[in-house]
Amino acid sequence: MHRFHLPPASCREALLRLDGREAHHALHVLRLRQGERVTVLDGAGTELLCDVESATKNSLVLRVKEKKFTPAPPCPITLLVAVPKGKLIESIIQKAVELGAHRIVPLLTERVVTQLDDDGAEAKREKWQQVAIEAIKQCGAPWLPQVAAPQTIAEFLAHGEKIELSLVGSLQTERRHPREWIQAFQKQHGRLPNSAGAWIGPEGDFTLEELKTIEATGAKPVTLGRLTLRVETAAVYCLSFWNYELQSVAAGGQNQV
C-alpha cells in the first residue's frame, strides 16, 4: 500500500488533503484515483488508513477509514555522526530511520571537510529532514526521527542534554565490547537505559581531544570489531546493536484508537 506523510496538525479531521510534493507523487507518479486505499503517517505514532475521496489537478482529498497508534519506544536512540563526504549522510539518515533512531545529529568535527554557515546549516537540515520523511514512507516507521542542523560537538553539548548511556566508536582509547557497557549498566541500575546514544566519528576518527570531550559526558568507548569501518558502516553497526539490545523491552505493539 502506498504511504504518504502529513504532520499531526493536518491529520485531525475525517478528511485529509494532500498538496504539494505529496500530491504530485500521488497524482502524477502513482496515478491514484478515487476509491483507492492509501496509508498516511503523521510521524508521531499514528497511521491512518484512508480512501481517496476525490482528486483534482494539484491535490487529493482522503477519507480516514481507520487509525492505528504505535507508542514511542521506551528508550529513544540518538545518532551523533560526523558528516561524511558527498551525499553519504543521506544514506546514513535512511538507515537510521529503518533502525529506529529517534534523532540524528550531524556533527562538524575537526576532520570533517564540510563547513557551513548558519543559513547553509539550516538548508541542509531541511533537506535531510525530507530524506527522513521519505524513509518513513518507504519502511513504514510510525515515528519520524528529527534531524538536527549540522553542529559542532561543543554546540551539541552546550544544550546540556543528558543521554543516559552513550557509546562512542573509537580507534584510539581503551575500548570494550558494547555489550560489556550494557551489562555493567544493567548491573548497576537493574534495568536498561531510558535513553541511548551512538557517537560516530569521521574518516580518521575523532581527534583525541574530541574523544576526551565526549567521554567526559559519560560516553563509553567501544570497539566496532577488528576492521576499520567506514562512517556509514559504523553508524549501521551501532544502531543495529542498540536496536537488538533494546527490542526485548520495546513497549506496545499497535493499539486501535
QUIFENQUI-V361157 format. One line per field, one symbol per residue. phi: phi as a letter, one per 20 degrees, with the letter a starting at -180 (. if undefined). psi: psi as a letter, one per 40 degrees, with the letter a starting at -180 (. if undefined). burial: # if it has 16 or more other ideal C-beta (glycine too) atoms within 10 Angstrom, else .. A space follows every 50 residues. Layout:
# QUIFENQUI-V361157
phi = ???
psi = ???
burial = ???
This chain:
# QUIFENQUI-V361157
phi = .fdcccfgfedeefddceclgffgffeddelfcgnfdcdddemcodddec dfeacdfcbcdddfdbcccdffgfcfddedcffefmdffffffgffffen febcdfddefeeffccefffffffgfffffffffffffenffdefeeffg bfgffffffmfdefbddcfbddefccfgffffffffffdmaefebcbcec eegnmffgffffffffeofdfcedoeeeefgfffffgfffffgffeffdf eonddfe
psi = hhiihiiddefdidhihhibdddddddeddfiiheihihhheefehhhhi ihdihadeiihihhdiiihhiiidghhhhhhhhiiaedddddddddddef idihhhhgidehdhhiadddddddddddddddddddddeehdhhihhiih iiddddddeeihhdhihhhiedihiiidddddddddddefiiieiiihhh iaheiiidddddddddeeihhiifieihiidddddddddddddddeddeh icahhh.
burial = ..####....#....#.#...##.###....#...#.######.####.# .##.#...####.#..##.#..#.##########....##.######### #########..#.#.#....#..##..##.#######...#####.#### #.#..#......#.######....#..#..##..#......##.###### ##..##...##..##.#.####.#....#.#########.###.##.... .......
